[in-house]
Amino acid sequence: MAALIPLSSIDAELVEALLDRVFGPDRHARTAYRIRTGMQPLDALCFAALDEDDYLVATIQAWPVALGDRQGKPHPLIMIGPVAVLPERQGEGFGQALMAACLAGIGANGMPRLPQVLIGDADYYGRWDFTAGPARGWHCPGPYEQERLLVRCDNPAILPEEGMLGPWTGRAGH
């Protein structure tokens, strides 16, 4: 049985080693990192999974980002990811448990209920109502596959049809 704990309680070097192992040491060049450049993770939504031997096997992070519309107005979002599970422990439910914990925190304990975005597999993330539909006209700073840009929102009609994802500075012109 896994224990989920705040990611901030895990040594940062252990987290970095896990992320390097799962995504490779060149992971910082990925588009998701460009989208959240300069941002600090939302600690209340970031978790680590420890196995029965208290070994770090998985992590999830969430970040403040925004979709800048054509007028430059930022529309705040929460970017989920990376979701990282050690390769030899995938398929054991760690990723699902981390996603459930992260998503449950959105809208709770003073956390705003903002739309969420991630870059991932629609078949996997669809179980949490992530879909590519609302993001068809969105762009990212770097290479990505449009069908992997997924959004989860209670009312997708509030989202701009077009825009560029990037860090959320809390003001226009970010």
C-alpha positions in Angstrom: 0.0 0.0 0.0 1.4 3.4 -1.0 1.6 6.4 1.3 1.0 9.8 -0.3 2.8 12.6 1.3 3.5 16.3 0.4 6.2 16.4 -2.2 7.9 19.2 -0.2 8.8 16.7 2.5 11.0 14.8 0.1 14.6 15.7 -0.5 14.8 17.7 -3.7 17.7 15.6 -5.0 15.7 12.4 -4.7 12.9 14.0 -6.7 15.3 15.2 -9.4 16.8 11.7 -9.6 13.4 10.1 -10.0 12.4 12.6 -12.7 15.7 12.1 -14.5 15.2 8.3 -14.4 11.6 8.5 -15.7 12.0 11.3 -18.3 15.8 11.5 -19.0 18.3 14.1 -18.0 17.3 16.3 -21.0 13.8 16.7 -19.7 14.3 20.4 -19.0 14.2 21.1 -22.8 10.6 19.7 -23.0 7.8 22.0 -23.9 6.0 21.6 -20.5 9.1 23.1 -18.8 9.0 26.1 -21.2 5.3 26.7 -20.4 6.0 27.0 -16.6 9.4 28.8 -16.8 10.1 30.8 -13.7 7.1 29.5 -11.8 7.1 27.7 -8.4 5.0 24.6 -8.0 1.7 24.8 -6.1 2.9 22.9 -3.0 -0.7 22.0 -1.9 -1.2 20.0 -5.1 2.2 18.3 -5.3 2.6 14.8 -3.8 5.1 11.9 -3.6 4.2 8.2 -3.4 6.2 6.0 -1.1 6.0 2.2 -1.4 5.6 -0.2 1.6 9.4 0.1 2.2 9.2 4.0 2.3 11.0 4.1 -1.1 10.1 7.1 -3.4 8.4 5.5 -6.4 6.3 8.4 -7.9 5.6 12.1 -7.8 3.2 14.6 -9.2 3.5 18.4 -9.5 1.1 21.2 -10.4 2.0 24.7 -11.6 0.4 28.1 -12.1 0.3 28.8 -15.9 -1.9 30.9 -18.1 -3.3 30.9 -21.6 -2.7 34.3 -23.1 -5.5 35.2 -25.5 -5.2 37.3 -28.7 -5.5 40.5 -26.7 -2.8 39.4 -24.3 -5.1 38.8 -21.4 -4.0 35.9 -19.2 -6.5 33.2 -18.4 -5.1 31.3 -15.3 -4.8 27.6 -15.4 -3.2 24.8 -13.4 -0.7 22.7 -15.3 -0.6 19.1 -14.0 2.7 17.4 -14.4 5.1 15.9 -14.5 3.5 12.7 -13.3 6.4 10.4 -12.8 6.3 6.7 -11.8 9.4 4.5 -11.7 9.3 2.3 -14.8 9.4 -0.9 -12.8 6.5 0.3 -10.7 4.2 1.5 -13.5 0.8 -0.2 -13.6 0.5 -0.5 -9.8 -1.8 2.5 -9.4 0.7 5.1 -8.1 -0.1 7.5 -11.0 -3.8 7.1 -10.5 -3.5 7.7 -6.7 -1.4 10.8 -7.3 -3.8 12.2 -9.9 -6.7 11.7 -7.6 -5.0 13.5 -4.7 -3.8 16.4 -6.9 -7.2 16.9 -8.5 -9.0 16.6 -5.2 -7.0 19.6 -3.9 -8.2 21.9 -6.7 -11.0 24.0 -5.3 -10.3 22.8 -1.7 -8.7 24.6 1.3 -8.7 28.0 -0.5 -7.2 26.7 -3.7 -9.0 28.2 -6.7 -11.0 25.9 -8.9 -9.2 26.8 -12.1 -9.2 24.8 -15.3 -6.4 22.3 -15.6 -4.1 21.5 -18.6 -1.5 18.9 -19.2 0.5 17.3 -22.0 -0.2 13.6 -22.0 -2.0 10.5 -23.3 -5.7 11.1 -23.9 -6.6 7.5 -23.3 -5.0 7.6 -19.8 -6.0 11.1 -18.7 -9.5 10.8 -20.2 -10.6 8.9 -17.0 -10.3 12.3 -15.2 -12.2 14.1 -18.0 -9.2 15.6 -19.7 -9.8 16.1 -23.4 -8.1 17.8 -26.3 -11.2 19.5 -27.7 -11.0 22.9 -25.9 -7.3 23.2 -26.7 -7.5 22.8 -30.5 -6.6 26.4 -31.1 -4.0 26.7 -28.3 -0.3 26.9 -28.8 2.8 26.0 -26.8 6.3 27.5 -26.7 8.1 24.5 -28.3 7.3 21.3 -30.0 4.2 19.3 -29.0 1.6 17.1 -30.5 -1.8 18.9 -30.5 -3.8 15.8 -29.6 -1.7 15.5 -26.4 -2.5 19.0 -25.1 -5.4 18.1 -22.8 -7.8 20.3 -20.7 -10.1 19.6 -17.8 -12.7 22.3 -17.1 -16.2 22.4 -15.5 -17.4 24.7 -18.3 -15.1 24.7 -21.3 -17.1 27.5 -22.9 -15.3 30.0 -20.6 -12.0 29.1 -22.2 -10.6 31.1 -25.1 -10.6 29.2 -28.4 -7.1 30.5 -29.2 -4.0 31.4 -27.2 -0.5 30.7 -26.1 0.3 28.8 -22.9 3.0 30.2 -20.7 3.8 31.1 -17.1 1.2 33.0 -15.1 2.6 36.2 -13.8 -0.8 37.4 -12.6 -0.9 40.3 -15.2 -1.4 40.8 -18.9 1.6 40.7 -21.2 3.2 37.8 -19.5 
